[in-house]
Amino acid sequence: MSDSLDVLIVIGGLSVGGAERHVSSVTRALARTGWSIGVYSLAGEGALQAEISAAGVRVIQPPVNQGSFGRLPIFRPLWTFIIAIHLIYTMLKTQPRIVHFFLPAAYMIGAVAAWIARIPIRIMSRRSLNNYQQGYPAARWLESKLHRTMDAILGNSMAVVRQLRDDEGVPESKLGLIYNGIEAVQASHDRSAVRSSLMIDDRTLVFVIVANLIPYKGHLDLLEAFSLANDRIGQPWRLLIVGRDDGIGSELGAAAGRLNIDGNVSFLGLRSDAASLMSASDVGLLSSHQEGFSNTILEGMAAGLPMIVTNVGGNAEAVADGETGLVVPPHDPAAFADAIVRVARDPALRDRYGAAGRERVGALFSSDTCVTKYQALYRGLMRGEAPGDIPEVRTSL
């Protein structure tokens, strides 16, 4: 096998996260259609590595695993230097026609390496709003310089694209939009069996949020909203909270107790069966204070769930307010509570929103559509076109 690659993806790691799952899905699909794809993981091994490798995607790791070495402040500059040198070596060896960066660390280290290695086509994908730059003026400054060296800068929502243009000065000709895409959901889950495993009977209305326990995901607002809605829901209910505890789990548990809803709330932790949990649920939720474009919303819609989401990032681009769910202001538990009560008390509305959501995902947010857009982007850039000249990714700002 030749060492040369069509596309080298550079990403911070291959743990289970939104951007990582997106890269796994896209690269596996591209490999199936004949593209020679490599993925360079700055952090080394990750949970998604096996499935990516099994699809014929070349996974490349640095010689030093990040582990505790790369996280200790005293060693971080040395780790970054080692990664940068190895990444330059990898680019010179594989000679990719395109190098594509996902997530900030990969961009800041990889873009410099790509410039030194003289990679002809360079792409950056922004997967969130730029809130992460707050408090890090050096990162903001560096990214603004790196933007000038990119041939294309992608957002995964119009909210992200507008911010790149208006806040960071990226020319419209460089900007492109590719929404997340999800693979078709197979209706193979036994709803009753899943509910039984959770000790939930068929009379209980089940709400689900799939989001790691991070402050900006708004779980505290959500618990307060359920406290406000509790007496108005009108039937037994349960809230399933699915996601990795990133340090606020005990605080959320205490809040549920303080609000007298702890008997209705199940903290399920990080699960590999989120799809089955959605199939056992009646309403999907996302209470974030910030987002780029959330896969969990698409997955909930694909499972036929009416969605209640906050109006941040691309949430309102995924959920059509009043058609596939309800969009409410962030940081507003009272508004979220009213939305909960509205869908809880109207089964016909839930059915209508759920069916429309499933149809919307199939039409706009399928994995096939997403991969087709990536292929159009890559081929267009290889022909010397700018993103603004490629209809499949051109923005309509």
C-alpha positions as CSV (number, residue, x, y, z in Angstrom):
1,M,0.0,0.0,0.0
2,S,1.3,3.5,-0.9
3,D,2.0,5.8,1.9
4,S,0.3,8.7,0.1
5,L,-3.2,9.9,1.3
6,D,-6.0,11.8,-0.4
7,V,-7.0,13.4,2.9
8,L,-5.4,13.5,6.4
9,I,-7.8,14.4,9.2
10,V,-6.1,15.9,12.3
11,I,-8.2,15.8,15.5
12,G,-7.5,16.1,19.2
13,G,-8.4,12.5,20.1
14,L,-10.7,9.6,19.3
15,S,-12.7,9.4,22.5
16,V,-16.5,9.3,22.3
17,G,-17.6,12.9,21.7
18,G,-19.6,14.7,19.1
19,A,-16.8,15.8,16.8
20,E,-15.0,12.4,17.2
21,R,-18.1,10.5,16.3
22,H,-18.7,12.7,13.3
23,V,-15.1,12.2,12.0
24,S,-15.5,8.4,12.5
25,S,-18.7,8.3,10.5
26,V,-17.5,10.5,7.7
27,T,-14.0,8.9,7.3
28,R,-15.5,5.4,7.3
29,A,-18.0,6.4,4.6
30,L,-15.3,8.1,2.5
31,A,-13.1,5.0,2.8
32,R,-15.9,2.9,1.5
33,T,-16.2,5.1,-1.6
34,G,-12.5,4.7,-2.5
35,W,-10.9,7.7,-0.8
36,S,-7.5,7.1,0.8
37,I,-8.0,8.6,4.3
38,G,-5.8,9.0,7.4
39,V,-6.7,10.2,10.8
40,Y,-4.0,11.6,13.1
41,S,-5.1,11.6,16.8
42,L,-3.1,14.0,18.9
43,A,-4.1,12.2,22.1
44,G,-3.2,8.8,20.9
45,E,-5.5,5.8,21.3
46,G,-9.2,6.3,21.8
47,A,-12.5,4.3,22.0
48,L,-13.4,5.0,18.3
49,Q,-10.0,3.9,16.9
50,A,-11.1,0.2,16.3
51,E,-14.1,1.1,14.2
52,I,-12.2,3.6,12.2
53,S,-9.4,1.2,11.5
54,A,-11.7,-1.6,10.6
55,A,-13.2,0.5,7.8
56,G,-9.7,0.8,6.1
57,V,-8.9,4.3,7.5
58,R,-5.3,4.7,8.5
59,V,-5.1,5.8,12.2
60,I,-1.8,7.5,13.1
61,Q,-0.7,8.2,16.6
62,P,2.1,10.3,18.0
63,P,5.1,8.5,19.5
64,V,4.2,9.8,23.0
65,N,0.7,9.2,24.3
66,Q,-0.8,12.2,25.9
67,G,-1.8,10.5,29.1
68,S,-0.7,12.3,32.2
69,F,2.5,13.5,30.5
70,G,0.7,15.8,28.0
71,R,-1.7,17.1,30.7
72,L,0.9,18.2,33.3
73,P,1.6,21.9,32.7
74,I,5.3,21.5,33.2
75,F,5.5,18.9,30.4
76,R,2.9,20.3,28.0
77,P,5.3,22.5,25.9
78,L,7.5,19.5,25.4
79,W,4.6,17.2,24.5
80,T,3.3,19.9,22.0
81,F,6.8,20.1,20.4
82,I,7.0,16.3,20.0
83,I,3.5,16.2,18.5
84,A,4.3,19.0,16.1
85,I,7.5,17.4,14.9
86,H,5.9,14.0,14.4
87,L,3.0,15.6,12.6
88,I,5.3,17.4,10.2
89,Y,7.1,14.0,9.6
90,T,3.7,12.3,9.0
91,M,2.6,14.9,6.5
92,L,5.9,14.7,4.6
93,K,5.7,10.9,4.5
94,T,2.0,10.6,3.5
95,Q,1.9,13.7,1.2
96,P,-1.8,14.3,1.6
97,R,-3.4,16.4,-1.0
98,I,-5.7,17.8,1.7
99,V,-5.3,18.2,5.4
100,H,-8.4,18.8,7.5
101,F,-8.4,20.0,11.1
102,F,-11.1,19.3,13.7
103,L,-11.1,21.0,17.2
104,P,-8.9,23.8,18.5
105,A,-5.7,22.0,19.6
106,A,-5.5,20.1,16.3
107,Y,-5.9,23.3,14.4
108,M,-3.4,25.3,16.3
109,I,-0.7,22.6,16.2
110,G,-1.6,21.0,12.9
111,A,-2.0,24.2,10.8
112,V,1.5,25.3,11.7
113,A,2.8,21.8,10.8
114,A,0.9,21.8,7.5
115,W,2.4,25.2,6.6
116,I,5.9,23.9,7.3
117,A,5.2,20.7,5.3
118,R,3.7,22.7,2.4
119,I,0.5,20.8,2.2
120,P,-1.3,22.3,-0.8
121,I,-4.9,22.3,0.5
122,R,-5.8,23.1,4.2
123,I,-9.3,23.1,5.8
124,M,-10.4,23.9,9.3
125,S,-13.8,22.8,10.7
126,R,-15.2,24.8,13.6
127,R,-17.6,22.6,15.6
128,S,-18.8,25.1,18.1
129,L,-19.2,28.8,18.8
130,N,-16.0,30.5,19.8
131,N,-16.8,30.8,23.5
132,Y,-13.8,28.6,24.2
133,Q,-11.6,31.5,23.2
134,Q,-12.8,33.6,26.1
135,G,-10.0,34.1,28.6
136,Y,-7.4,32.9,26.1
137,P,-6.5,35.9,24.0
138,A,-3.4,34.1,22.7
139,A,-5.5,31.3,21.2
140,R,-7.8,33.8,19.6
141,W,-4.9,35.7,18.1
142,L,-3.2,32.6,16.8
143,E,-6.4,31.3,15.2
144,S,-7.0,34.6,13.5
145,K,-3.5,34.3,11.9
146,L,-4.1,30.7,11.0
147,H,-7.4,31.5,9.3
148,R,-5.4,33.3,6.6
149,T,-3.5,30.1,5.7
150,M,-6.7,28.0,5.1
151,D,-8.3,27.3,1.8
152,A,-11.6,26.6,3.4
153,I,-13.1,27.2,6.8
154,L,-16.3,25.2,7.6
155,G,-19.0,25.6,10.1
156,N,-21.5,23.0,11.1
157,S,-24.3,25.5,11.5
158,M,-25.2,28.9,10.1
159,A,-24.7,30.3,13.6
160,V,-21.1,29.2,13.6
161,V,-20.6,30.4,10.0
162,R,-21.9,33.9,10.8
163,Q,-19.7,34.2,13.8
164,L,-16.6,33.2,11.8
165,R,-17.5,36.0,9.3
166,D,-18.7,38.7,11.6
167,D,-16.6,38.1,14.7
168,E,-13.4,36.7,13.2
169,G,-13.3,38.4,9.8
170,V,-13.2,35.2,7.7
171,P,-14.0,36.2,4.0
172,E,-17.2,34.7,2.7
173,S,-15.4,33.1,-0.2
174,K,-13.5,30.8,2.3
175,L,-16.6,29.9,4.3
176,G,-18.6,26.7,3.8
177,L,-21.4,25.0,5.6
178,I,-21.8,21.2,6.2
179,Y,-24.3,20.1,8.7
180,N,-23.8,17.0,10.8
181,G,-25.3,13.9,9.4
182,I,-26.4,10.7,11.1
183,E,-26.8,7.2,9.9
184,A,-30.3,5.7,9.5
185,V,-31.7,4.5,12.8
186,Q,-32.8,0.9,12.8
187,A,-36.0,0.4,14.7
188,S,-34.8,-2.8,16.4
189,H,-35.1,-1.8,20.1
190,D,-37.8,-3.3,22.2
191,R,-39.4,-0.3,23.9
192,S,-41.1,-2.3,26.6
193,A,-37.9,-4.4,27.4
194,V,-35.8,-1.2,27.7
195,R,-38.3,0.4,30.0
196,S,-38.5,-2.8,32.1
197,S,-34.8,-2.8,32.5
198,L,-35.1,0.8,33.9
199,M,-38.1,-0.2,36.1
200,I,-40.3,2.2,34.2
201,D,-43.9,1.1,33.4
202,D,-45.8,2.0,30.2
203,R,-47.9,4.7,32.0
204,T,-44.9,6.8,32.7
205,L,-43.9,9.7,30.4
206,V,-40.2,9.5,29.8
207,F,-38.0,12.5,28.9
208,V,-34.3,12.0,27.9
209,I,-31.3,14.3,27.6
210,V,-28.1,12.9,26.2
211,A,-25.3,15.3,27.1
212,N,-22.1,15.0,29.2
213,L,-22.5,16.6,32.6
214,I,-20.8,19.9,31.9
215,P,-22.0,23.2,33.2
216,Y,-22.8,24.7,29.8
217,K,-25.1,21.9,28.9
218,G,-27.6,23.5,31.3
219,H,-28.6,20.5,33.4
220,L,-29.3,22.7,36.4
221,D,-31.7,24.8,34.4
222,L,-33.4,21.6,33.3
223,L,-33.9,20.3,36.8
224,E,-35.4,23.6,37.9
225,A,-37.7,23.5,34.8
226,F,-39.0,20.1,35.9
227,S,-39.5,21.3,39.4
228,L,-41.6,24.1,38.0
229,A,-43.5,21.8,35.7
230,N,-43.9,18.9,38.1
231,D,-47.5,19.6,39.3
232,R,-48.7,20.5,35.8
233,I,-47.4,17.4,33.8
234,G,-50.5,15.5,34.8
235,Q,-49.1,12.0,34.9
236,P,-46.1,10.0,36.2
237,W,-42.9,11.0,34.6
238,R,-39.2,10.2,34.6
239,L,-36.2,12.1,33.3
240,L,-33.2,10.1,32.0
241,I,-29.9,12.0,32.2
242,V,-27.4,10.2,30.0
243,G,-23.7,11.3,29.8
244,R,-20.3,11.2,31.3
245,D,-19.9,13.0,34.6
246,D,-17.3,15.7,34.0
247,G,-17.4,16.9,37.6
248,I,-20.9,18.2,38.3
249,G,-22.8,14.9,38.9
250,S,-22.9,15.3,42.7
251,E,-24.1,18.9,42.4
252,L,-26.9,17.8,40.0
253,G,-27.9,15.0,42.3
254,A,-28.1,17.4,45.3
255,A,-30.1,19.9,43.2
256,A,-32.6,17.2,42.3
257,G,-33.0,16.4,46.0
258,R,-33.4,20.0,46.9
259,L,-36.1,20.5,44.3
260,N,-37.9,17.3,45.5
261,I,-37.7,15.6,42.1
262,D,-34.9,13.1,42.8
263,G,-37.4,10.3,42.7
264,N,-38.2,11.2,39.1
265,V,-34.6,11.6,37.8
266,S,-32.3,8.8,36.8
267,F,-28.6,9.6,36.2
268,L,-27.5,6.8,33.9
269,G,-23.9,7.9,33.2
270,L,-22.0,7.3,29.9
271,R,-23.9,4.7,27.9
272,S,-23.3,2.9,24.6
273,D,-27.0,2.3,24.2
274,A,-28.3,5.8,23.8
275,A,-30.3,4.9,20.8
276,S,-32.2,2.2,22.8
277,L,-32.8,4.7,25.6
278,M,-34.3,7.2,23.1
279,S,-36.5,4.4,21.8
280,A,-37.9,4.0,25.3
281,S,-38.5,7.7,25.7
282,D,-41.3,10.0,24.7
283,V,-39.6,13.5,24.5
284,G,-36.0,14.5,23.8
285,L,-34.4,17.5,25.5
286,L,-31.3,19.7,25.2
287,S,-30.9,22.6,27.6
288,S,-27.5,23.9,26.5
289,H,-26.2,27.4,27.0
290,Q,-24.0,27.1,23.9
291,E,-23.7,24.6,21.0
292,G,-22.3,24.4,17.5
293,F,-24.7,21.8,16.0
294,S,-25.8,18.9,18.2
295,N,-25.8,15.3,17.0
296,T,-28.0,14.3,19.9
297,I,-30.8,16.5,18.6
298,L,-30.6,14.8,15.2
299,E,-30.6,11.3,16.9
300,G,-33.6,12.2,19.0
301,M,-35.5,13.4,15.9
302,A,-34.5,10.3,14.0
303,A,-35.9,8.2,16.8
304,G,-39.2,10.0,16.4
305,L,-39.0,12.1,19.5
306,P,-40.4,15.6,19.7
307,M,-37.6,17.8,20.8
308,I,-37.4,20.7,23.3
309,V,-34.2,22.6,22.9
310,T,-32.7,26.0,23.8
311,N,-32.2,28.6,21.1
312,V,-28.4,28.5,21.0
313,G,-26.0,27.8,18.1
314,G,-27.5,25.6,15.5
315,N,-30.3,24.1,17.7
316,A,-33.0,26.2,16.0
317,E,-31.6,25.1,12.6
318,A,-32.1,21.5,13.5
319,V,-35.5,21.8,15.3
320,A,-38.1,23.6,13.3
321,D,-40.0,25.4,16.1
322,G,-43.6,24.4,16.2
323,E,-43.1,21.8,13.6
324,T,-40.7,19.2,15.0
325,G,-40.5,20.5,18.5
326,L,-40.2,23.6,20.6
327,V,-37.3,26.1,20.8
328,V,-37.0,28.1,24.0
329,P,-34.6,30.7,25.3
330,P,-31.5,29.5,27.2
331,H,-31.1,30.2,30.9
332,D,-34.9,30.3,31.2
333,P,-36.2,27.4,33.3
334,A,-39.7,28.9,33.3
335,A,-40.0,28.9,29.5
336,F,-38.6,25.4,29.4
337,A,-41.1,24.3,32.0
338,D,-44.0,25.6,29.9
339,A,-42.7,23.7,26.9
340,I,-42.4,20.5,29.0
341,V,-46.0,20.9,30.1
342,R,-47.3,21.6,26.6
343,V,-45.9,18.5,25.1
344,A,-46.6,16.4,28.1
345,R,-50.3,17.1,28.0
346,D,-50.8,16.7,24.3
347,P,-50.0,13.2,22.9
348,A,-51.2,14.1,19.4
349,L,-48.8,17.0,19.4
350,R,-45.9,14.7,20.4
351,D,-46.8,12.3,17.6
352,R,-47.0,15.0,15.0
353,Y,-43.7,16.6,16.1
354,G,-42.0,13.2,16.2
355,A,-43.1,12.2,12.7
356,A,-42.1,15.5,11.2
357,G,-38.7,15.4,13.0
358,R,-37.9,11.9,11.6
359,E,-38.8,13.2,8.1
360,R,-36.7,16.3,8.5
361,V,-33.6,14.3,9.5
362,G,-34.0,12.1,6.5
363,A,-34.3,15.0,4.1
364,L,-31.6,17.3,5.5
365,F,-29.3,15.6,8.0
366,S,-28.6,12.1,6.7
367,S,-25.1,10.7,6.8
368,D,-25.2,10.2,3.0
369,T,-26.0,13.9,2.4
370,C,-23.2,14.9,4.7
371,V,-20.6,12.7,3.1
372,T,-21.7,13.8,-0.4
373,K,-21.0,17.4,0.6
374,Y,-17.5,16.5,1.9
375,Q,-16.7,14.8,-1.4
376,A,-18.0,17.8,-3.3
377,L,-15.8,20.1,-1.1
378,Y,-12.7,18.0,-1.5
379,R,-13.1,17.6,-5.3
380,G,-13.9,21.3,-5.7
381,L,-10.8,22.4,-3.8
382,M,-8.7,20.0,-5.8
383,R,-10.0,21.7,-8.9
384,G,-8.9,25.1,-7.5
385,E,-12.4,26.3,-6.6
386,A,-13.2,28.2,-3.4
387,P,-15.9,27.1,-1.1
388,G,-18.1,29.9,-2.3
389,D,-17.9,28.4,-5.8
390,I,-19.1,24.9,-4.7
391,P,-22.9,24.8,-4.5
392,E,-23.0,21.9,-2.1
393,V,-21.2,23.8,0.7
394,R,-21.8,27.4,-0.4
395,T,-23.4,29.5,2.4
396,S,-26.3,31.8,2.0
397,L,-25.3,34.6,4.4
